[in-house]
Amino acid sequence: MKQILCVVITMAIMLALVAACGSAEPGAPADVGAGAGADAGTAQATTPGEAADGGIMRFVTTAEGANPIGVPWEVFGVDNALLIPTIETLVMETTTGDLVPWLAESWESRDNEIVWTLRQGVTFSDGTPFNAEAAVWNLQNTHDHGNLAAAVTAIEQRGEYEFAFIMDFFTITAISGVASRANGFISPTAFNENGLEWARNNPVGTGPFILSEFVRGSHVAFDRNPNYWDEGPRLDGMVIKFIRDIMTQNVALQATGDQSIDVLNTTNGEQVALFRDMGGYNISTVPIGPMVLAPSSLNPDSPLAIKEVRQAIAYAIDREAIVAGRGFGVLTPATQSIPVEFPQARLPDSYNLTFNLERARQLMAEAGFADGFTTRLIAQPGLADRDAAVVIQHMLGAIGINAELEFPDGGGYSAIRSGGWEGLLIQHGRTLTQVVSSFNFYFGDSINLLTSMWWPEEMEPLITTAMGEIDNSQYLIEMSRIVQENMLWIPLYNLYDNWIAKESVRDAEFGQWGSATFFMTNRVNLAQ
């Protein structure tokens, strides 16, 4: 095994060196075509390097564009990034968990209610007023799709600019949860006049930009909203490009003109290291949680339903080796389900996972699988490192698990995850600023994102209790213990959300805003 592992890790490192030298590789992304507005290079500045209005900011995120982008309550996961130019939320969330009023002017907790007062003078891009009636219509749809906190039982309009969440019990997640773009707002008028199918591809929000073109698999282009309610926008437009190939992303970030991008949002440590060492780029980093192996443990006939098998897999993973080969000084070993940056839910170091191949084989034998078994290993696109996935496949092979490795596209992966799977997903276990929301997201009965994964019944009352407490660390610790002792999923390595931006990009505030807010779309500007 050691010989195989050394070969695999060496190959990964060689691949990293090739990518680092790949700026001359041909193959820039296709031109975005009509609807993209003026070129970013047309931004005017009186002094070189001075910030200026105008121009187009082009960027790449981890979004796949696999989902419709016009109906927020139907958009899930990384594709929420596609909503940021057009769709806004009641509040925005910083990386430290602070909530900043946005479409909501204020909110107040009254017993088991949260009363929201909306900002006046806001309109959707079609001219429809944003008021309590529009807000309640949107949030009722969001609630019906299970996106709001489970404690919210009703949404009640109280006035032209006031409404309330009615709850079984108070929960802080009812406030922090509405920072998500999936809980954002679209024009009820546009939706009702044109229907659901039209709305899915035509977002009509209150944001600083308006959709001008959506070419699935290529790009989404946005033009300035001339009637935006707040300051800005300072840009003429934005273009989000779908470039999955890492080499092409690197070329685009180093290029200029229509074929270039100004910002790359990536979790890939290799790319961060490349542009960090190259210089001339601003890099902002935010911890976002571990990549994990999510087992099909809900199926009682699956070997992965046996705790000892899951524990064996945890011991078989050499996290230090993966990070040494594919971390590039950016990724870190995930020895627990919660990274060290979230101490309120972190267990003592005595719980840390270690690599112990002998113990892993012993557990496999105790579980009745001394000769192993065959299964699937399915990598999440855009987030799972392909070379690390190959390494993990070999590590499983060392304890007799023959895992067939699969790399589906975004739509295919979403279908597998929601429809059920047999085997192991290489899935991102995002750690949210409000950590209880992470437990609810992956181990809560109301959302049930990972449909084929089992967790004990005791998780749900702990989640419910933690949601109602401001100081909920004791419940977070208990949930972390349950996850760790049962190996409900197997942590691999910790990801970080990285924004690599050319020095011409100003005032975006990358790294200051959480994964629900991303960056300040109305204030960002370009300099020459």
ChimeraX attribute file (.defattr): number of C-alpha atoms within 10 A of each C-alpha:
attribute: neighborCount
match mode: 1-to-1
recipient: residues
	/A:1	12
	/A:2	9
	/A:3	7
	/A:4	13
	/A:5	18
	/A:6	14
	/A:7	13
	/A:8	20
	/A:9	21
	/A:10	14
	/A:11	15
	/A:12	21
	/A:13	19
	/A:14	13
	/A:15	15
	/A:16	22
	/A:17	13
	/A:18	12
	/A:19	17
	/A:20	18
	/A:21	11
	/A:22	16
	/A:23	17
	/A:24	10
	/A:25	12
	/A:26	10
	/A:27	13
	/A:28	18
	/A:29	20
	/A:30	13
	/A:31	13
	/A:32	20
	/A:33	12
	/A:34	9
	/A:35	16
	/A:36	24
	/A:37	20
	/A:38	18
	/A:39	16
	/A:40	27
	/A:41	17
	/A:42	16
	/A:43	19
	/A:44	17
	/A:45	15
	/A:46	10
	/A:47	10
	/A:48	10
	/A:49	14
	/A:50	13
	/A:51	21
	/A:52	21
	/A:53	19
	/A:54	24
	/A:55	22
	/A:56	29
	/A:57	25
	/A:58	25
	/A:59	24
	/A:60	24
	/A:61	23
	/A:62	22
	/A:63	24
	/A:64	24
	/A:65	25
	/A:66	18
	/A:67	22
	/A:68	20
	/A:69	26
	/A:70	26
	/A:71	30
	/A:72	26
	/A:73	22
	/A:74	17
	/A:75	22
	/A:76	17
	/A:77	15
	/A:78	18
	/A:79	21
	/A:80	24
	/A:81	24
	/A:82	23
	/A:83	21
	/A:84	21
	/A:85	29
	/A:86	28
	/A:87	27
	/A:88	25
	/A:89	25
	/A:90	28
	/A:91	24
	/A:92	27
	/A:93	24
	/A:94	19
	/A:95	18
	/A:96	11
	/A:97	14
	/A:98	13
	/A:99	15
	/A:100	16
	/A:101	16
	/A:102	17
	/A:103	23
	/A:104	18
	/A:105	15
	/A:106	16
	/A:107	18
	/A:108	11
	/A:109	15
	/A:110	11
	/A:111	10
	/A:112	15
	/A:113	20
	/A:114	22
	/A:115	20
	/A:116	23
	/A:117	22
	/A:118	23
	/A:119	19
	/A:120	15
	/A:121	10
	/A:122	19
	/A:123	18
	/A:124	26
	/A:125	25
	/A:126	15
	/A:127	14
	/A:128	18
	/A:129	18
	/A:130	24
	/A:131	22
	/A:132	22
	/A:133	18
	/A:134	21
	/A:135	24
	/A:136	21
	/A:137	17
	/A:138	20
	/A:139	21
	/A:140	17
	/A:141	17
	/A:142	21
	/A:143	20
	/A:144	10
	/A:145	12
	/A:146	14
	/A:147	23
	/A:148	25
	/A:149	23
	/A:150	21
	/A:151	19
	/A:152	20
	/A:153	13
	/A:154	15
	/A:155	20
	/A:156	15
	/A:157	19
	/A:158	14
	/A:159	12
	/A:160	14
	/A:161	19
	/A:162	21
	/A:163	22
	/A:164	23
	/A:165	23
	/A:166	19
	/A:167	19
	/A:168	13
	/A:169	16
	/A:170	23
	/A:171	24
	/A:172	18
	/A:173	21
	/A:174	21
	/A:175	18
	/A:176	22
	/A:177	22
	/A:178	22
	/A:179	26
	/A:180	22
	/A:181	29
	/A:182	27
	/A:183	26
	/A:184	26
	/A:185	31
	/A:186	30
	/A:187	25
	/A:188	21
	/A:189	16
	/A:190	21
	/A:191	19
	/A:192	11
	/A:193	10
	/A:194	12
	/A:195	11
	/A:196	14
	/A:197	12
	/A:198	16
	/A:199	21
	/A:200	17
	/A:201	16
	/A:202	22
	/A:203	25
	/A:204	26
	/A:205	30
	/A:206	31
	/A:207	28
	/A:208	29
	/A:209	29
	/A:210	26
	/A:211	26
	/A:212	18
	/A:213	19
	/A:214	19
	/A:215	13
	/A:216	14
	/A:217	13
	/A:218	16
	/A:219	23
	/A:220	23
	/A:221	25
	/A:222	24
	/A:223	24
	/A:224	25
	/A:225	23
	/A:226	13
	/A:227	18
	/A:228	19
	/A:229	18
	/A:230	14
	/A:231	9
	/A:232	19
	/A:233	26
	/A:234	20
	/A:235	26
	/A:236	23
	/A:237	28
	/A:238	26
	/A:239	26
	/A:240	24
	/A:241	28
	/A:242	21
	/A:243	23
	/A:244	16
	/A:245	11
	/A:246	16
	/A:247	21
	/A:248	17
	/A:249	26
	/A:250	23
	/A:251	21
	/A:252	26
	/A:253	24
	/A:254	16
	/A:255	15
	/A:256	13
	/A:257	12
	/A:258	20
	/A:259	17
	/A:260	23
	/A:261	27
	/A:262	24
	/A:263	25
	/A:264	24
	/A:265	21
	/A:266	24
	/A:267	26
	/A:268	23
	/A:269	22
	/A:270	25
	/A:271	23
	/A:272	25
	/A:273	16
	/A:274	18
	/A:275	20
	/A:276	14
	/A:277	11
	/A:278	10
	/A:279	11
	/A:280	12
	/A:281	21
	/A:282	16
	/A:283	20
	/A:284	17
	/A:285	19
	/A:286	19
	/A:287	24
	/A:288	23
	/A:289	25
	/A:290	27
	/A:291	26
	/A:292	22
	/A:293	26
	/A:294	27
	/A:295	29
	/A:296	25
	/A:297	25
	/A:298	18
	/A:299	16
	/A:300	11
	/A:301	10
	/A:302	14
	/A:303	23
	/A:304	25
	/A:305	18
	/A:306	17
	/A:307	17
	/A:308	21
	/A:309	23
	/A:310	25
	/A:311	23
	/A:312	27
	/A:313	27
	/A:314	26
	/A:315	23
	/A:316	24
	/A:317	26
	/A:318	20
	/A:319	23
	/A:320	18
	/A:321	17
	/A:322	24
	/A:323	22
	/A:324	17
	/A:325	24
	/A:326	26
	/A:327	25
	/A:328	18
	/A:329	13
	/A:330	19
	/A:331	21
	/A:332	22
	/A:333	22
	/A:334	24
	/A:335	24
	/A:336	25
	/A:337	30
	/A:338	28
	/A:339	23
	/A:340	16
	/A:341	13
	/A:342	15
	/A:343	12
	/A:344	16
	/A:345	23
	/A:346	20
	/A:347	21
	/A:348	11
	/A:349	9
	/A:350	6
	/A:351	14
	/A:352	12
	/A:353	22
	/A:354	14
	/A:355	18
	/A:356	15
	/A:357	20
	/A:358	12
	/A:359	14
	/A:360	24
	/A:361	23
	/A:362	15
	/A:363	22
	/A:364	24
	/A:365	17
	/A:366	13
	/A:367	16
	/A:368	13
	/A:369	17
	/A:370	15
	/A:371	11
	/A:372	20
	/A:373	13
	/A:374	13
	/A:375	17
	/A:376	18
	/A:377	25
	/A:378	26
	/A:379	23
	/A:380	24
	/A:381	22
	/A:382	21
	/A:383	18
	/A:384	21
	/A:385	20
	/A:386	18
	/A:387	19
	/A:388	21
	/A:389	20
	/A:390	15
	/A:391	26
	/A:392	26
	/A:393	19
	/A:394	21
	/A:395	24
	/A:396	20
	/A:397	17
	/A:398	20
	/A:399	26
	/A:400	17
	/A:401	21
	/A:402	18
	/A:403	20
	/A:404	13
	/A:405	18
	/A:406	16
	/A:407	15
	/A:408	15
	/A:409	14
	/A:410	19
	/A:411	13
	/A:412	13
	/A:413	20
	/A:414	18
	/A:415	12
	/A:416	18
	/A:417	19
	/A:418	13
	/A:419	11
	/A:420	16
	/A:421	21
	/A:422	19
	/A:423	21
	/A:424	25
	/A:425	26
	/A:426	24
	/A:427	24
	/A:428	23
	/A:429	24
	/A:430	24
	/A:431	24
	/A:432	20
	/A:433	21
	/A:434	16
	/A:435	21
	/A:436	25
	/A:437	23
	/A:438	18
	/A:439	23
	/A:440	24
	/A:441	20
	/A:442	18
	/A:443	25
	/A:444	23
	/A:445	15
	/A:446	15
	/A:447	17
	/A:448	16
	/A:449	15
	/A:450	22
	/A:451	18
	/A:452	21
	/A:453	24
	/A:454	20
	/A:455	19
	/A:456	11
	/A:457	11
	/A:458	10
	/A:459	19
	/A:460	18
	/A:461	12
	/A:462	20
	/A:463	22
	/A:464	20
	/A:465	15
	/A:466	25
	/A:467	27
	/A:468	16
	/A:469	13
	/A:470	10
	/A:471	11
	/A:472	18
	/A:473	17
	/A:474	13
	/A:475	22
	/A:476	23
	/A:477	18
	/A:478	16
	/A:479	22
	/A:480	19
	/A:481	19
	/A:482	16
	/A:483	21
	/A:484	23
	/A:485	11
	/A:486	16
	/A:487	24
	/A:488	25
	/A:489	27
	/A:490	30
	/A:491	29
	/A:492	29
	/A:493	25
	/A:494	30
	/A:495	30
	/A:496	19
	/A:497	23
	/A:498	24
	/A:499	25
	/A:500	24
	/A:501	23
	/A:502	21
	/A:503	17
	/A:504	21
	/A:505	20
	/A:506	18
	/A:507	14
	/A:508	18
	/A:509	15
	/A:510	24
	/A:511	19
	/A:512	18
	/A:513	20
	/A:514	24
	/A:515	26
	/A:516	25
	/A:517	23
	/A:518	24
	/A:519	22
	/A:520	17
	/A:521	22
	/A:522	21
	/A:523	18
	/A:524	21
	/A:525	26
	/A:526	29
	/A:527	24
	/A:528	18
